Amino acid sequence: MNSLDISFEEAVKFVNNGNDSSKFSDDLKLKLYGLYKRITVGRCVEMGGTRPFFLNKVGTSKYDSWLSFDNLEVDKCKQLYVSIIKDYSNSD
């Protein structure tokens, strides 16, 4: 496991343990969701099926966030995820 993988795992633990992540804005939560899905599941167009019905606001927002990272490589997504969490945890 390289240092980026370790940093990513630590950032995910930070989020999952609720370390004030409840204060994340909805936009930030969606961005983290999209990055996490891209990293752990793969490209949305390959794995995500079809976009949810437009009345499903949460589902469409999540799908769109995941889709927005389809053109980035996994390591770049990990770097972004870790950077967001580091910036957030340093701002407290």
Beta strands, then each sheet from edge to edge (+ up, - down):
end
